[in-house]
Amino acid sequence: MPCYTVTVATGSQWFAGTDDYIYLTLVGTEGCSEKSLLDKALYNDFERGAVDSYDVNVAENLGEIQLVKIEKRKYWVQDDWYCKYITVKTPEGDYVEFPCYRWVTDDKEIVLRDGKARLAQDDKTRLAKEHRRKELETRQKLYRWKEWHPGFPMSIDANAHKELPRDIQFDSEKGVDFILNYTKAIENLYVNRFMHMFQSSWSDFADFEQIFVRISNTISEYVMQHWQEDFMLGYQFLNGCNPVMIKKCTELPKKFPVTHEMVEFCLERNLTLEEEIKNGNIFIADYELLDGVSANCTDPCTIQYLAAPICLLYNNLQNKMLPIAIQLGQTPGDDNPIFLPSDAKYDWILAKIWVRSSDFHIHQTVTHLLRTHLISEVFGIAMFRQLPAVHPIFKLLLPHVRFTIAINTKAREQLICECGLFDKANATGGGGHVQLVQRSMKEFTYTSMCFPESIKMRGLESQEDIPYYFYRDDGLKVWEATLSFVEEVVNMYYKSDEMVQKDEEIQAFVKDVCVFGMQDNEYSEFPKTIKTREKLIEYVTVVIFTASAQHAAVNFGQYDWCSWIPNSPPTMRRPPPTEKGVTTIEYIIESLPDRGRSCWHLGAVWALSQFQENELFLGMYPDEHFIEKPVKKAIEKFQKKLDEISSFIKDRNKNKKLPYYYLSPDRIPNSVAV
């Protein structure tokens, strides 16, 4: 009687084990086994982290094993089980691997294919085709699109984390509870002693240090010491939390009538302002998106304000990026003066504070929320809906959407919802953040997500002209390493452009992203079809890079750059000045957030900057969805390249007062999970 040895691995995360009954059926080309209960007498099966083996005897040889069916039946109470993988040893001594890495819930049957990646056109048997079709039909019922707000990218159809499919929920919801994390942060930072004075102002700049003592680190302390200096404002446009706003200025906009006479004393090359512009030394950051956005009015006791400034910057002879002119509104006029470094000290400081506050809002809502969180969710939902587990692109992308839908659902549940935590400290709370996303969607293009193109679009590709743009330099290294890895894997499965065109599943994935996820936004230029291997490689690289490197670059520096409140005020309590010469330090203090909102802000940027427990960083793929040796070699090559980049960045950062490490691969999580 032929005997098959079945080995079953249970996950090591919390609650992965089960006491339920587990049944298994082997399906081969020559027949099907009886349903077997996997049970060892006097032995506790399927414990967390366990690897258990069982013998399955059959009357006749089953031929090539194509499928494994798993059924779970309740023993006492409903008990979910996380299965990592199953291997089958045939009577001939061959091993067949069946990756699972899924939760088995309720009394359900899961059918697994062997681990070899296959395109739809590779499946020739009716059994394989049917399995592929049924898997996608089931997924499309589970992963449904929903419009959270008009004009937003589509999101998952779930109102709460607990409503999500079990496979994409966090292992422990407690770890990503925003309310719990904020409370923990405020306690850890020892700022809760100020909460009873919620709406009272600070006394002076030094007074902010009372909530800063326990949280300072290398960068945040340096920010506290130098935040008033012009170089610090300019440096953050390149390497701070939001290094995507600055553009080369090729022509001064009419709405920003800066003259040579205004800035002459700032220019160091004996050139006119027009000549400096032609020579590529003038840069601009325009916060037009904020113009007319409603400020937070959820607290009737505190009026909050927003501005839409324009900041002109000069790359001086020392290659320092310095602000040389700031206008706080979009419409020039007597009540909207252009502030200059030559103005009175507090006029200039307040103008820079307004720029930093506006940058904070664009960063949080557009750069961070929309362009990493929400778009990664779109990619994730479309992937689950259109790509079966056996598809090589599914295997490639799955680690890079890990927990993304869950963290976004939790954010909609607690953070950015009406009366959520976002409203407590931010001037764009109460609906302004919704307006910002809706406006940004009209400018959101696929090309802007291709990292090298996004740098070129802003005229910042030259290392010679701007040598200290570490976000660009490190980002390009990580992009090229990722692109090379994706290219190697894609070319293993697609031998021609025609194979890409004939892959109905990949075409459905791309179309789902564009037509449903991005709501067929005519401005976006997201492709509806992909016709070449080159474009498929770029597309997959965009998905991976956005979820990993881009999110890391704009998320994990929040604590460093935003914890010193005057450097990144989340709200302003006085309107922007409409004339020069009247600003006092008292007016600035009264403009900055009160004690309570400062504490909430501090807790937020601390909580949002923490890595997940057991974080998986770029290139770490402990779940072996690919079983093919060539792919495993490609992964090893990718990991080696990432290690080289990490070592380079570590060496460059030695003895730097402001080290840049956000795009060091050993600090880039695989996915958007916080």
C-alpha positions in Angstrom: 0.0 0.0 0.0 1.6 3.3 -1.1 2.4 5.7 1.8 2.7 9.5 1.5 4.4 11.4 4.4 2.7 14.8 5.0 4.5 17.5 7.0 2.5 20.4 8.3 4.0 23.6 9.7 2.1 25.9 12.0 2.9 29.6 12.3 4.8 31.0 15.2 2.7 34.2 15.7 0.2 34.6 18.6 -2.8 32.3 18.5 -1.5 30.5 15.4 -2.1 27.0 16.9 -5.4 25.2 17.1 -7.1 22.4 19.0 -9.6 21.9 16.1 -9.7 18.8 13.9 -7.6 19.1 10.8 -8.4 16.8 7.8 -6.3 16.4 4.7 -7.0 15.1 1.2 -4.3 14.6 -1.5 -5.3 15.1 -5.1 -3.1 13.6 -7.8 -3.1 13.1 -11.6 -4.1 9.5 -11.1 -6.5 9.7 -8.2 -7.5 11.2 -4.9 -6.9 10.0 -1.4 -9.5 9.5 1.3 -10.0 12.4 3.7 -7.6 11.7 6.5 -7.8 13.1 10.1 -4.3 14.4 11.0 -4.0 13.2 14.6 -1.4 11.6 16.7 -2.5 9.7 19.8 -1.3 11.2 23.1 0.1 14.2 21.2 -1.0 17.7 21.0 -1.1 18.5 17.2 -0.7 21.9 15.6 0.8 23.8 18.4 2.1 27.3 17.7 5.5 27.0 15.9 5.2 23.2 15.5 6.1 21.1 12.5 4.1 17.8 12.5 4.4 14.8 10.2 1.8 12.2 9.4 1.6 9.1 7.2 -1.3 8.9 4.6 -1.8 5.5 3.2 -3.6 5.0 -0.1 -4.8 2.0 -2.0 -3.1 3.0 -5.3 -0.4 5.5 -6.3 -2.0 8.9 -6.9 0.5 10.0 -9.6 1.8 13.6 -9.5 0.3 15.4 -6.5 -1.4 18.6 -7.8 -3.5 19.8 -4.9 -3.8 19.5 -1.1 -7.2 20.0 0.5 -7.3 21.1 4.2 -10.5 21.1 6.2 -10.8 22.3 9.8 -13.7 21.2 12.0 -14.5 22.7 15.4 -13.5 20.7 18.4 -14.8 22.8 21.3 -14.9 26.5 20.5 -14.0 28.1 17.2 -10.3 28.2 17.0 -8.5 29.7 14.0 -5.3 28.1 12.7 -2.4 29.6 10.8 -0.8 27.1 8.4 2.6 28.0 7.0 3.2 25.2 4.5 2.6 21.5 3.8 5.2 19.2 2.2 4.3 15.8 0.7 6.9 13.1 0.4 5.8 10.6 -2.3 6.4 6.8 -2.1 9.2 7.4 -4.6 11.0 9.7 -2.2 10.2 13.0 -4.0 9.1 16.1 -2.1 6.4 18.5 -3.2 6.0 21.8 -1.4 2.7 23.5 -0.9 3.1 27.1 0.5 0.1 28.3 2.5 0.8 31.2 4.9 -2.8 31.6 5.5 -5.4 31.5 8.3 -7.8 28.6 8.3 -11.0 29.9 9.9 -14.4 28.5 10.7 -15.3 25.1 9.2 -13.8 25.8 5.8 -11.8 24.0 3.2 -8.7 25.4 1.7 -7.2 24.0 -1.5 -3.5 24.5 -2.1 -1.5 24.3 -5.3 2.1 23.3 -5.3 4.6 26.1 -4.8 5.8 26.5 -8.4 4.7 29.9 -9.8 2.7 29.7 -13.0 1.0 32.1 -15.4 -2.6 31.3 -16.4 -1.3 30.1 -19.9 0.9 27.6 -18.2 -2.1 25.7 -16.7 -3.2 23.0 -19.1 -5.4 20.7 -17.0 -9.1 21.4 -16.2 -8.3 20.9 -12.5 -5.7 23.6 -12.4 -7.8 26.1 -14.4 -10.8 25.4 -12.2 -8.8 26.0 -9.0 -7.4 29.2 -10.4 -10.9 30.5 -11.3 -12.6 29.5 -8.0 -9.8 31.1 -6.0 -10.3 34.5 -7.7 -14.1 34.2 -7.5 -13.8 33.7 -3.7 -11.4 36.5 -3.3 -13.5 39.0 -5.3 -16.3 38.4 -2.9 -14.0 39.0 0.1 -12.1 42.0 -1.2 -14.6 44.5 -2.4 -14.1 48.1 -3.4 -15.7 50.9 -1.4 -15.6 54.7 -1.7 -14.7 56.2 1.7 -15.1 59.8 0.4 -15.9 61.1 -3.0 -12.7 61.8 -4.9 -10.6 59.5 -2.8 -8.8 56.4 -4.1 -11.1 53.4 -3.4 -10.5 51.4 -0.3 -11.6 48.1 1.2 -15.2 47.5 1.9 -14.9 47.2 5.7 -15.9 49.6 8.5 -13.6 48.1 11.1 -10.5 46.1 11.4 -12.4 43.1 12.7 -14.5 43.0 9.5 -11.4 42.4 7.3 -10.6 39.0 5.9 -8.6 37.2 8.5 -5.5 36.8 6.3 -4.9 40.6 6.2 -5.7 41.4 9.8 -2.9 42.2 12.2 -1.8 39.3 14.3 -2.6 41.5 17.3 -4.9 44.4 16.8 -3.8 45.9 20.1 -0.4 46.8 18.6 -2.0 49.1 16.1 -4.7 50.7 18.2 -4.2 54.4 17.6 -5.9 55.5 20.8 -3.9 53.1 22.9 -0.7 54.0 21.2 -1.3 57.8 21.6 -2.1 57.3 25.2 1.0 55.1 25.7 3.1 57.7 23.8 1.9 60.6 26.0 2.7 58.5 29.1 6.1 57.4 27.9 7.0 61.0 26.9 5.9 62.2 30.3 3.7 65.0 28.8 0.4 64.1 30.4 1.1 66.5 33.2 0.4 69.3 30.8 -2.9 68.0 29.5 -5.0 69.7 32.2 -3.8 73.0 30.8 -5.0 72.0 27.3 -5.8 75.4 25.9 -3.1 77.5 27.6 -0.2 78.9 25.7 3.4 78.3 26.3 5.5 81.1 27.8 8.3 81.3 25.2 10.3 79.1 22.9 12.3 77.6 25.8 9.1 76.6 27.5 8.5 74.0 24.8 11.6 72.2 26.2 9.4 71.0 29.1 7.8 68.4 26.8 11.0 67.8 24.9 13.3 66.6 27.7 12.5 62.9 27.4 12.3 62.6 23.7 15.3 64.3 22.3 17.6 62.4 20.0 20.5 63.3 17.7 18.4 65.0 15.0 15.5 66.4 17.1 18.0 68.0 19.5 19.9 69.5 16.6 16.6 70.8 15.2 15.7 72.4 18.6 19.1 74.2 18.6 19.1 75.4 15.0 15.4 75.6 13.9 15.5 79.4 13.6 18.5 79.4 11.2 17.8 79.7 7.5 19.9 76.7 6.5 17.7 74.4 8.6 14.6 75.4 6.7 16.3 74.8 3.4 17.9 71.5 4.5 14.5 70.1 5.4 13.2 70.6 1.8 16.0 68.2 0.7 16.2 65.7 3.5 13.5 66.2 6.0 10.1 64.5 6.3 8.7 65.9 3.1 11.6 66.0 0.6 9.3 66.2 -2.4 8.0 69.8 -2.4 11.1 71.7 -3.7 11.4 72.3 -7.5 13.9 74.1 -9.7 12.4 77.5 -10.5 12.6 78.1 -14.2 10.4 81.2 -14.1 9.0 83.3 -11.3 5.2 82.9 -11.2 3.2 86.1 -11.6 1.5 85.5 -8.3 4.9 85.7 -6.6 6.4 89.1 -7.7 9.9 88.8 -6.1 12.3 91.4 -7.6 16.1 91.3 -7.8 16.3 94.3 -5.4 14.4 92.4 -2.7 16.9 89.5 -2.6 20.1 91.0 -4.0 21.9 90.9 -0.7 21.2 87.1 -0.5 22.8 86.3 -3.9 26.5 85.4 -3.9 27.5 85.0 -7.5 27.3 88.6 -8.7 24.3 87.7 -10.9 20.9 89.1 -11.1 17.9 87.1 -9.9 17.0 86.4 -13.5 20.5 85.2 -14.2 20.5 83.0 -11.1 17.2 81.4 -12.3 18.7 80.8 -15.7 21.8 79.2 -14.1 19.6 76.8 -12.1 20.4 78.2 -8.6 16.9 79.3 -7.6 14.3 76.8 -6.3 10.7 77.1 -5.2 8.1 75.4 -3.0 4.5 76.3 -3.6 1.7 75.2 -1.2 -1.1 76.2 -3.5 -3.0 73.0 -2.6 -3.8 74.6 0.8 -5.4 77.7 -0.7 -9.0 77.9 0.5 -8.9 74.6 2.5 -11.1 74.8 5.5 -9.3 75.1 8.8 -10.3 72.9 11.8 -13.3 74.3 13.6 -14.2 71.3 15.7 -13.2 73.1 18.9 -15.4 76.2 19.3 -13.0 77.6 22.0 -10.0 77.7 19.6 -9.9 79.3 16.2 -7.3 77.6 13.9 -5.7 78.9 10.7 -4.1 77.7 7.5 -2.0 79.4 4.9 -0.8 78.6 1.4 2.7 80.1 1.2 5.2 80.2 -1.5 8.9 80.0 -0.6 11.8 80.9 -2.9 15.2 79.3 -2.1 18.7 79.9 -3.2 21.5 77.3 -3.6 24.5 79.3 -2.4 28.2 78.9 -3.1 28.5 76.4 -0.1 25.7 74.4 -1.7 23.4 75.3 1.2 19.7 75.7 0.3 18.5 79.0 1.9 15.1 80.6 1.9 15.3 84.1 0.4 11.6 85.2 0.0 8.3 84.0 1.5 4.8 85.0 0.6 2.1 83.6 2.9 -0.8 83.7 0.5 -1.4 82.9 -3.2 -2.6 86.4 -4.2 -0.1 89.2 -4.2 -1.1 92.5 -2.6 -0.5 95.1 0.1 -2.1 92.7 2.7 0.1 89.8 1.5 3.7 91.1 1.8 6.8 89.2 0.7 8.9 88.5 3.7 12.7 88.6 3.4 15.7 87.6 5.5 16.4 91.3 5.8 13.1 92.0 7.6 12.7 92.3 11.3 13.8 89.1 13.2 10.4 88.0 14.3 8.7 88.8 11.0 11.1 86.4 9.2 10.9 83.7 11.9 7.1 83.7 11.8 7.1 83.6 8.0 9.3 80.5 8.2 7.1 78.9 10.9 4.1 79.3 8.5 6.1 77.5 5.8 7.0 74.7 8.1 3.4 74.4 9.3 2.0 74.3 5.8 4.7 71.7 4.8 3.5 69.6 7.8 -0.1 69.5 6.4 0.9 68.6 2.9 3.3 66.0 4.2 0.8 64.3 6.4 -2.2 64.3 4.1 -0.7 64.2 0.6 2.9 62.9 0.7 2.3 60.4 3.5 -1.4 59.4 3.6 -2.4 59.6 -0.1 0.8 58.8 -1.9 1.9 55.9 0.2 -0.9 54.6 2.4 -3.9 54.9 0.2 -2.3 54.0 -3.1 -0.6 51.0 -1.6 -4.0 49.8 -0.4 -5.3 50.2 -4.0 -2.5 48.0 -5.3 -3.1 45.5 -2.5 -6.9 45.1 -3.1 -6.4 44.8 -6.8 -3.8 42.2 -6.3 -6.0 40.0 -4.1 -8.9 40.4 -6.5 -7.1 39.6 -9.7 -4.0 37.5 -9.1 -4.2 33.9 -7.8 -1.6 32.7 -5.2 0.2 30.7 -7.9 0.9 33.8 -10.0 4.5 34.9 -9.8 3.6 38.6 -9.5 1.3 37.8 -6.6 4.1 36.0 -4.9 6.4 38.9 -5.6 4.0 41.6 -4.3 2.4 39.9 -1.3 5.1 40.8 1.3 4.8 44.4 0.2 1.1 44.8 1.0 1.4 43.0 4.4 -0.9 44.8 6.9 -1.4 47.8 4.7 -5.2 47.3 4.3 -5.4 46.7 8.0 -3.5 49.8 9.1 -5.6 52.0 6.7 -8.8 50.5 8.0 -7.7 51.2 11.5 -6.8 54.8 10.5 -10.3 55.3 9.0 -11.8 53.8 12.1 -9.9 55.9 14.7 -7.5 58.5 13.1 -8.8 60.3 10.1 -12.6 59.7 10.6 -15.0 62.4 11.7 -14.2 63.3 15.4 -11.1 61.1 15.1 -7.7 61.7 16.7 -6.6 63.7 13.7 -9.0 66.4 14.7 -7.4 66.9 18.1 -4.2 68.7 17.1 -4.2 69.4 13.3 -5.5 72.5 11.6 -6.6 70.3 8.6 -8.7 68.2 10.9 -12.5 68.5 10.8 -12.5 67.9 7.0 -9.6 70.0 5.7 -7.6 66.8 5.2 -10.4 65.3 3.1 -10.4 68.4 0.8 -6.6 68.1 0.5 -6.8 64.5 -0.7 -9.6 65.4 -3.2 -7.5 68.2 -4.6 -4.4 66.2 -4.8 -6.1 63.4 -6.6 -6.5 65.7 -9.6 -2.8 66.1 -9.8 -1.7 62.6 -8.9 0.0 60.8 -11.8 1.5 57.4 -12.3 4.7 59.0 -13.6 5.2 60.9 -10.4 5.4 57.5 -8.6 8.4 56.4 -10.8 11.2 57.6 -8.5 13.8 58.7 -11.1 11.0 60.5 -13.1 9.7 62.3 -10.0 13.2 63.7 -9.4 13.6 64.8 -13.0 10.1 66.4 -13.0 11.3 68.7 -10.2 14.6 69.4 -11.9 16.7 68.0 -9.1 18.5 65.1 -10.9 22.0 66.7 -10.9 24.3 65.6 -8.1 26.8 68.2 -9.2 24.4 71.1 -8.8 22.8 69.7 -5.5 25.3 67.4 -3.9 23.6 67.0 -0.5 20.2 65.7 -1.6 20.4 62.3 0.2 16.8 61.5 -0.4 17.5 61.5 -4.1 20.8 59.7 -3.9 19.8 56.9 -1.6 16.4 56.6 -3.2 17.9 56.1 -6.7 20.2 53.3 -5.3 17.2 51.5 -3.7 15.1 52.0 -6.8 17.8 50.5 -9.1 18.4 47.6 -6.8 14.6 46.9 -6.7 14.2 47.3 -10.4 17.1 44.9 -11.1 15.6 42.3 -8.8 12.1 42.7 -10.3 13.6 42.5 -13.8 15.3 39.2 -13.0 12.2 37.6 -11.6 9.8 38.9 -14.3 12.1 37.7 -17.0 12.0 34.2 -15.6 8.3 33.8 -16.2 7.7 36.1 -19.2 10.0 35.3 -22.1 8.5 37.9 -24.4 6.3 41.0 -24.5 3.6 38.8 -26.1 3.4 36.7 -23.0 2.7 39.9 -20.9 0.0 40.9 -23.4 -1.7 37.5 -23.2 -1.6 37.3 -19.4 -5.3 38.1 -18.7 -4.7 38.1 -14.9 -1.9 40.8 -14.9 -4.0 42.9 -17.3 -7.0 42.6 -15.0 -4.8 43.6 -12.1 -3.6 46.7 -13.8 -7.1 47.6 -15.1 -8.6 47.2 -11.6 -6.0 49.6 -10.1 -6.8 52.2 -12.8 -10.6 51.9 -13.4 -11.7 51.0 -9.9 -8.9 51.8 -7.4 -8.2 55.2 -9.0 -11.7 55.6 -10.2 -10.6 56.0 -13.8 -9.2 59.4 -13.0 -8.4 61.0 -16.3 -5.5 63.0 -14.9 -3.7 60.1 -13.3 -2.3 58.4 -16.5 -2.4 55.1 -14.7 -2.1 52.4 -17.4 -5.1 50.2 -18.1 -3.0 47.7 -20.0 0.7 46.7 -20.0 2.1 45.6 -23.3 5.8 45.0 -22.6 8.0 43.3 -20.1 9.8 46.6 -19.5 6.6 48.4 -18.5 5.6 45.4 -16.3 9.0 45.6 -14.5 8.5 49.3 -14.0 5.0 48.9 -12.7 5.9 46.2 -10.2 8.9 48.3 -9.1 6.6 51.2 -8.5 4.3 49.1 -6.2 7.3 47.7 -4.2 9.2 51.0 -3.9 6.1 53.0 -2.9 5.2 50.6 -0.2 8.7 50.2 1.2 11.2 52.9 0.4 8.9 55.9 -0.3 6.9 55.2 2.8 10.0 54.8 4.9 11.4 58.1 3.6 8.3 60.1 4.5 7.2 58.3 7.7 10.0 57.4 10.0 11.5 60.9 10.2 8.4 62.4 11.8 9.7 62.0 15.3 13.1 63.5 14.3 11.8 66.6 12.5 8.4 67.3 14.0 8.8 66.7 17.7 10.2 70.2 18.3 6.9 72.0 18.0 8.0 75.4 16.6 9.7 73.5 13.7 6.5 71.8 12.6 3.4 73.3 14.2 0.4 71.1 13.5 -1.9 74.1 13.8 -1.7 77.9 14.1 -4.0 79.9 16.4 -3.4 83.3 14.9 -3.9 84.3 11.3 -0.9 84.9 9.0 0.5 88.5 9.3 -0.8 90.9 6.7 1.9 93.6 7.3 5.5 93.8 8.3 7.0 95.2 11.5 4.3 94.2 13.9 5.2 90.7 14.8 6.5 90.1 18.4 7.6 87.0 20.1 4.4 87.1 22.1 2.4 87.0 18.9 4.4 84.0 17.7 3.9 82.1 20.9 0.2 82.8 20.8 0.2 81.6 17.1 1.8 78.3 18.0 -0.2 75.3 19.3 -1.3 75.4 22.9 0.0 72.9 25.5 -2.7 70.3 24.9 -2.4 70.2 21.1 1.4 70.2 21.4 1.1 67.1 23.6 -1.2 65.3 21.2 1.0 66.2 18.3 4.1 64.9 20.2 2.3 61.6 20.9 1.3 61.3 17.3 4.7 61.7 15.7 6.2 59.4 18.3 3.7 56.7 17.7 3.8 57.0 13.9 7.6 56.8 13.8 7.9 53.4 15.5 8.6 50.2 13.7 6.2 47.3 14.1 7.1 44.5 16.4 9.0 41.8 14.4 9.3 44.2 11.5 10.3 42.7 8.2 12.7 45.0 6.3 13.2 45.3 2.5 14.4 42.0 1.0 13.4 39.9 4.0 11.1 37.2 2.8 10.8 34.5 5.5 7.6 33.2 4.0 8.8 31.1 1.1 6.1 31.7 -1.5 8.6 31.0 -4.2 10.1 27.5 -4.2 12.1 27.8 -7.4 15.9 28.0 -6.9 16.5 30.7 -9.5 14.1 33.0 -7.7 15.8 32.2 -4.4 19.2 33.1 -5.9 17.7 36.4 -7.2 16.5 37.2 -3.7 19.9 36.5 -2.3 21.5 38.8 -4.9 18.9 41.5 -4.0 19.7 41.1 -0.3 23.4 41.4 -1.0 22.9 44.6 -3.0 20.7 46.1 -0.3 23.4 45.3 2.3 25.9 47.1 0.2 23.7 50.2 0.1 23.1 50.0 3.9 26.9 49.9 4.5 27.5 52.8 2.1 24.9 54.9 3.9 26.3 54.0 7.3 29.8 55.0 6.3 28.5 58.3 4.8 26.7 59.1 8.0 29.7 58.8 10.2 30.3 62.0 12.2 27.5 63.8 10.5 25.5 66.1 12.7 22.5 65.4 10.6 22.7 61.8 9.4 20.3 60.7 6.7 19.2 57.1 7.2 15.5 56.9 6.2 16.4 55.1 2.9 18.9 52.7 4.4 17.5 49.3 3.4 18.0 47.9 6.9 15.5 50.6 8.1 13.0 50.3 5.2 10.1 48.0 6.2 8.7 45.8 3.3 5.3 47.4 3.5 3.1 50.2 4.8 2.2 48.8 8.2 2.3 51.8 10.5 
